[in-house]
Amino acid sequence: MLRRPGILVAGLMTGALALSGPPAAWSASPEATTPEGTVKVVAADADATQAAASALVSAMSIREKAAAVVMGHIPTTDPAALQDYMATTGVGGFILMGANVPQSEAELRALTAALTRDGALPPLIAIDQEGGDVSRLPWDDFASSVTLKNEPADASRDAFAGRGALVMRAGVGVNFGIVADVTDDPGMFIYRRALGTTPDAGSSRVAAAVDGEGVDAFSTLKHFPGHGAAPGDSHSGIPSTGMSKDEWAATDALPFEAGIDQGAELLMFGHLVYSAVDTAPASLSAEWHRIARDELGFTGVSITDDLGMLQASGVPAYSDPVANAVSALAAGNDMVLSVMFSTPDSAPRIVDGIVAAVESGALPTERLDEAATRVTQLRLELAAEGRGLMPCTDCTPVG
C-alpha cells in the first residue's frame, strides 16, 4: 500500500511495544508518547506498517474497531464542534463537504487541525476534490475532467499534482478526486466528470492523475466497477447494466486497473448493479470485492460511496442505514461512508450496529479486524509521511 518511503513509530514497527491503551492515548508530537513510553520514528515499509496496524487493532475493543471503519460527517465549520464530534464518536475518518469549507485556506487548516486529535494516528480526512463540477475548494483553479478528457495524459498529471498540493495544504490526507468511470455519451450524468471517453484514454489519464496527485495526497478511484455502462444517477436510484463480466474486463475495468497499478490507495465502490455478475449493488457485493482484490490486485482500503444514496434510491431493502453499513462491511468494504441524511448521532448508531452484528455473529470478527487493520495501516502511513497533519501557516496559495 505504501507508495513512497515512510516513517513509523519504532516500537510498533519492531513489535517491541505491547500497547495497553487505545491509540487515542498517544500524543500528537513527533515523539509519540504511548502508555509504554516515548518512541521515535524510523524508516518503514509496507510489511512493517501492516504489523504495526495489526498490533494496534489487537489492542482495540470491538467498539473501537467498529468506530475505526466509519467515515462520518456533520455539516459545520465550527472547529470546536468538529473536535467534539471526533472525540465523542471515535470514528476513523471524516469527509469534508461544501458545508465544512470556510472562505479561506487558513480557516480550513484550522478546521482540519481540530479534526485531528492525535497526530500519531490521524483520521482519514477526505474531500471530493475532482475540480470542475465537483469542487469543494473554491480556490482550485486547476484543469478538471471537463477539459482534461480532451488533452494529453500529461495534462491530467499536472492538474492533479496541483490539486493534491491544495488538498495537502488544507490538512486533508485523502482525495476522492479521480473518476475512473468511462463513457462517450454526453447524456450520461457522469460524462463531464469522467477523465476518459474510451477505456484506453481513461486508463492513461487515470494513471497519470494518480501519479501526479500521489506526491501529496492519497488517491481514490471511483466509482468501481464503473458508472459508464450503467445508465442513471446513483444519487437517486440504483443504476443497472447487463454487461457481461468479460466485456467489463475488456472495457470499463481498464481505467481502474491502471489506477490500481499506479498505486492508488483507496477504491470507492459504487451503488450500481452489474446483473451478470451480482444482483446486489457493487457496494454490497462480495463478488465485486473479490474481483477487485483477486483479479485486479487491489491491496488498499475499499470504501463505499455514500451509504445515504442507497436510502435515497427508495428501494425498501436499503432503507436502513445501519443494516446497509453492516452489509457493506460483510461484503468486503474496509470503510463505510455516511453523508446524506447524516446527523450527529448517525455515526454512533452505525457503530452500535456494527458492534451488535459482531456480537451476534452476523458480521465475522475476522472481517472487522481485517477492515480495521487496513484502515489503521493507511492512517499510520498518513502519519509517517506527515501529510495533512501539520499544515503550513505562511504558505503562498497555489492554483
TAJO-V152091 format. One line per field, one symbol per residue. ss: DSSP state (a for helix, b for strand, c for the rest). phi: phi as a letter, one per 30 degrees, with the letter a starting at -180 (. if undefined). psi: psi as a letter, one per 30 degrees, with the letter a starting at -180 (. if undefined). A space follows every 50 residues. Layout:
# TAJO-V152091
ss=???
phi=???
psi=???
This chain:
# TAJO-V152091
ss=cccccbbbbaaaaaccccccccaaaccccccbbbccbbbcbbbbcaaaaa aaaaaaaacccaaaaaaacbbbccccccaaaaaaaaaaacccbbbbcaaa ccccaaaaaaaaaaacccaaaccbbbbcccbccbccccccccccaaaacc ccaaaaaaaaaaaaaaaaaccccbbbbbbccbccccccccaaaccbccaa aaaaaaaaaaaaaccccbbbbbbbccccccccccccccbbbcccaaaaaa ccaaaaaaaaaacccbbbbccbbbcccccccaaacaaaaaaaaaaccccc bbbbcccaaaaacccaaaccaaaaaaaaaaacccbbbccccccccaaaaa aaaaaaaaaaccccaaaaaaaaaaaaaaaaaaaaacccccccccccccc
phi=.ddbebbaddddddidccdcbdedddccdecdcceckdbccbdbbddddd dddddddddddeddddddccccabdacdedddddddddciddabcdcedc cddbdddddddddddcdbddbddddbadcdiidcbdcdcdcddceecddc cdeeddddddddddddddddiccbcdccdcdbaccdddddedcddbcbed dddddddddddddddbbdcbcbcdckdedcdjcddbacebbceddddedc bdddddddddddjedbbccdcbccddcaddeedccdddddddddccidbd ccbddedddddddidedcdcdddddddddddkdcbccbbeidbecddedd eeddedddddjdceeddddddddddddddddddddicicbedcbddeci
psi=ejflkallkeeeefgfkjkfllfffllglejkjlffakllklklaeeeee eeeeeeefflleeeeeefgkjakkjlgjeeeeeeeeeeeglflkkkaeff jafleeeeeeefeefjfjffilljklkiiflbfjjfjfgjglkafefffg llefeeeeefeeeeeeeeffgkfkkifjjglkkgjffkffeffkfkflee eeeeeeeeeeeeefefkkkkkljkgkfefjkljffgajkklgkleeeeff dffeeeeeeeefgkfljkklikkjffekflkefgjeeeeeeeeeefgkga kkkllkffeeeffgkefgfjeeeeeeeeeeffkfkkkjdkgklfgeeeee eeeeeeeeeffejkeeeeeeeeeeeeeeeeeeeefgkgeiklfhkkkl.
